[in-house]
């Protein structure tokens, strides 16, 4: 597969502006059955979509997909870095190949004298034929969209694939049906989900944040402090470090929550995975409904689950230290003032404020009205 050197164009109906578009060309090695499609660019989104359409056009999956690997101009959406022995593949394109159960087999990196390499020669020959068989008929008409242009390309393409080969009594299509279709692997049931990407730094707790969802995913703790690449689709999130996949998670769109693989975490972080909001709420309910309500407020207002869990553990532990009834009273009093944190409960219990009458306490509340206010002791 490759992109043709000569572009086609579509014309805006309203402005008359001409927009050039790329032309993707793929050919099967034995039958020479050809696929052609116009796309907006050579970026990986368009390349992957065109490759997928090519596989569905031929109705199966070949053992390998062969993109260009020239040192001077490798197909960047497929091959990030050209190399004679082990070229570096684009992660998204490699993931696409993995979904379809095929292999990316870039052509050998070469210099101009290598032009006779058969794999490259096949697609280069196909491109030359496309200019005469596909481009020529298209020049008779103006197209206003990619959809219109590709509909016209398909008509010319079918004529090309069904035309008898020179000096033969069979066409590319007939040869494909006879010798090549049976060699293809079946198409998977589901189409490929293209993955978007972003970069993130692994936090000290061994997680990275997928900022579009504000959700946190674990990676092996040895990557703490490293910058990793996240590839994500509608259903999965993958983390890569130096082109190696280090984590795979189901994508969840719940903000400020964690998706954690315990195997990723150092022992000092594993306690976090043993706790869930439901577990804290169940524990609080076993004490009193007002304690449950206070814990719910803590969970709702904290941005990071780990931060909320520590507060919950501290508050609920007062049931043993001070007694359940005192904790209930402290939560009721804190709820009445709309102040939700561990230090509030601690202060109420240490100063025996849970035992005050409301009328006595109302004028002597020695607490800030907001967490961000430092209080008078800070300035002494």
N, C-alpha and C positions, 0 to 999 in steps of 0.2 A: 504494500500500500504506500501511497505517497500523494502529495498535492501537485497538481499540474502547475507548470511555470506560468502559463497564460491564464489570466483570470477572466471570468464572465462578469456581466453587470446587470443590475436592475434599476429601473427608472421610476422615481417618485411621480405619481400621477399629478399631484398638485403643483409641485415646484419644478418638475422636469430634471431634478438633480440625479446624476448617475452615481450609483454606488457599486464599486467593484466587490465581487465575492470570490472566495476560494473554491476550487474544484477538487474534491476528493476522488481518488481513483484506486480501486482494489482489483486484483486479478487472481484467479486460482491457477496454480502452476501447471497442472496437467491439461485441463480442458480449455484454459484461457478464458473461461467465463468471466465477464467483467462487470464491475459495479461502479457507477458514477453518481455523485451527488454534489450539488452546490451548497456551500455552508458560509456562514458569516465570516469565519476566521479560521486560523490554524491553531487556536487555543484548545486546551485539552477538553473543554466541554463539547466543542463542536467536533473534535476528532473522535471522541468516544461515542458520541451520538451517531456519527457517520459510520464508524466501525460496527456498531450494533445494528444499524439499518442494513449494512452489507451482509452480516451474518443471517439476518432474517430474510433478506432477499434470496440468498442461496439455500436457505432452509436447514442450516446445520453449522457445526463448529469445526474448523480445521485444527490440525494438531499444533499449528504455530501461526502467529501473525508476524510478518516481517516488515518492520519500519526501516526508514533510512537511518544510517549511522555514520554519515560522512563527518570527518573532523571539521571541515569548513562550515558545514551547515546541517547538523543533525536535526531531525524532526523533534523540536524541543518538547512538544506536548507528549511525546512518547519516550525519547531518550534525553535525559537531562545532561549527561556527560558522555561524550563518545570515548570509546576505549577499544583497542584491538581485541582484548581478551575478555573483559567483563564490563561492558558499558553500564552506566547507572540509569535505571529506568525511572520514569515519572511514577510516583506512588499511586496516583489515581488511575493511570493507565494499567499499571501492574495489577491493581485491585480489580479493574474491569476484566482483565484476562483471567484472573482467579475466579471471578464469578461465572465466567463462561467455560471454565475448565480447559483453557488453552494456554499456550506459552508465548511470551514475547521473545522473538529471536531476531534481534537487529542484524542488518547486513554488516559484513566486516568493514571496520573503519578502513578507508582507503585513500589513496592519492589518485590523481587523474589517470595514471597508467593502468589502474585497476578496473577500467570501465567495462571489461568483458565479463565481470562476475555475473553468473546466470540469474541469481535471485533479483538483483537490481535491474538486470537487462530486461526481465519479463515486464516489470511495471513500467520501465522507461519506454519499452515498445508499446505497451498498452496506452500510455499517455499520448504518444505520437498518433496512434490510430484514433484515439478519442478526438484529437483536433480535427481530423478529417471526417469522421463518422458522426460525431456528436455536435461539435462546435459549428460545423458548416451549416447544417439545417437550422440551427437556432438563430443564426444571424439574420434570418429573413423576418424576424418578429421582435417586438419590444415586450419585455416582461416587467411587471410592476411589483412582484414579490418573489420571495424564494419559493413559495408554494407553486406559483405559476411556472417559474423557471424549472423546478424539479419535475413537474408534471410533463413538461416538454422534453426534458432530458430522458425521462423514463421511456417515452415513446421511441425516441431515437436509439436508446440503449437496447430495447427489446429487438428492434430491427437489426442492430449490430450483432447481438448474441445469437439471433436466429438465422443470420446470413451464412450461407455455405462458405467454409474456409477455401481459400484459393487452392485449386487443384485437388480438392477433397469433395466427397459426396455427403459430408456431414457438417453440421454447424457447431459452434461452441456449446450451445444449449444441448444438442443431441449427445455430444461427447461427454458433457458433464453428467447427464442422466445415465449414461452407459457405464462410465468408469470412475466417476468421482463422488457422486451423491452418497453412495454406500460407504465411502471412506470417512464421511463426516460424522462427528459425534452429534447426538441430539441437542436441540436448544433447551436451556433450562426453562422451567415454567414461568418464572418471574423475570421481568426486565431488570437491567442493572440500575441501581440507584446511584446517581452521581453524588460524589461527596465534595462538600465545600471544605475550605481549610482556613486555619488561623494558627498563630503562634502564641504560646503561653509559657510562663515560668512555673515550675513545680514548687508549690508552697512547702513550708516546713513540716506540715502535717502529711506530706506525701500525696497531695491532690493538686489537680489543675482545674481551672475554672473555664467552662465553655461559656464565654461571655454573652452569647446570644440568648442563652436560657438562664444564665446565672446559676448553673448547676455544676457540682464538683465531682470529678472522677479521679479515682486512685491510679497511680502508676507505681512501679517498684521503688521502694524508698531510696535506693542508691542514686536515683535521678533527682533527688531533692536539690533545688537551686539551679537545675539545668533548664534551658529553654527547649521546649519540645514543640513538634508540629501536631496539631489536631486535625484529623480528617473526619467529617461528620456528614451523615445523610439523615433522612427522616427517621431511620430506625437504629442506627449504630453510631458509636463514637470510637475512633481509634487514635492512639497516641504513638508518634514516631520520634525516634532520636537517631540522628545520622542515618536516615533511610531504613532503620530497623523498627518494626512494630513492637512496642513494649507493653501495650495494653489495649484491650478491646472490651467495650461496654455496650449494653443496650442503652439507647438514648432516652433520657427522661427529661421532661421539660418543666419539672417542679423547681421553682427558684429557691436558692439557699438550702438545698438538700444535697446529700452526698450519695454517690454510688461507689461502693468500696469493695474491692477484692481483698480479703484478709491476708492472702499470700503476698500482697504488695507492701504491707505495712511492717515497720519495725515494731518490736514488742511494746514499746512505750506508747504507740498510737493505737494498738489493737483494741483497747478498752472502748474506744468510740463506737466501733462496729457492733458492740454488744447491746447498745441502747438505741431505742427508737422513741419517737413522740408518744406512740400508743402505750409503750411500756411505762413511761413516766406518768401518763394520765391514768393508767390502771392503778399504779402504786398510789398516786394522790387520791383517787376515788376510794381506795380502801381505808383512807383516813377520814375524809369528809369531802362533801361536794364543794365547799368553799376553797379547800386546799386544791382540789382539781381545777377550779376556775382560775386560781392564782397561777398554777403551773401552766395552764393553757395560755394565759396572758404572757408569761415568760417565753413560751415557745413561739408565739405569734410575733413578738416584737424583736427577737434576736435575729440578726442577719445570717449568722453562721450557726449551723446545728451544733457544732462542737462547743461553742460558747454557751448556747442555751442548755446543753446537757450538763455542763459543769455547774451552772447555776441551779438546775433542778436537783442534782445530786446533793448539793450543799443545803438547799432548803429542806428537802425531804429527810435529810439525815437528822434534822432537829427533832423529828418525831421521837427518836430514841434519846437524844441528848436532853431535851427539855420536856418531853412528853407530848402526846398527840393533842391533848386539849389546849395546851399553850400554843402549839403550832397552828391549830385551827383559829384560835383567837387572834394570833399575830397576822395570819392571812386575811382574816375578816377586816382587821383594822387597816392593813396595807391596801386592801381593795377599796376601802372607803376613801382613801386619799389618792387613788390612781397611780401609785408608785410601785413599779414591778421590777425588783432585782433582789439578789441575795443579801446585799448589805442592809436593805430595808428591814427584812425579816430578822437579820442578826441584831440590828440596833433595837428593834422593838423588844426582842427577848432579853438582850443584855440589860436594858434599862427598865425591864419589867413593865413596859408600856402596854403589853397585852392585858394587864390586870387593872389598868386605869378605867375609870368611868369616862364616857365620852365627853361629859360636861367639864371634867377636870382637865382632860387632855387637849381639848380643842384649842386653847390659847397657848399651849406649851409644846407644840410639835417641833422638836429639835432636829428637823430634817429638811433638806432642800426639796424644792418642788419639782426639780428636774435633774436627771442624772448628770448633765453637763455642767451644773453649777458646783463649784469646788467646795464651797462652805467656808465659814469664818476661820476654821482651824488651819486652812491652807496658807493663810497669810501671816500666821504667827511665827 
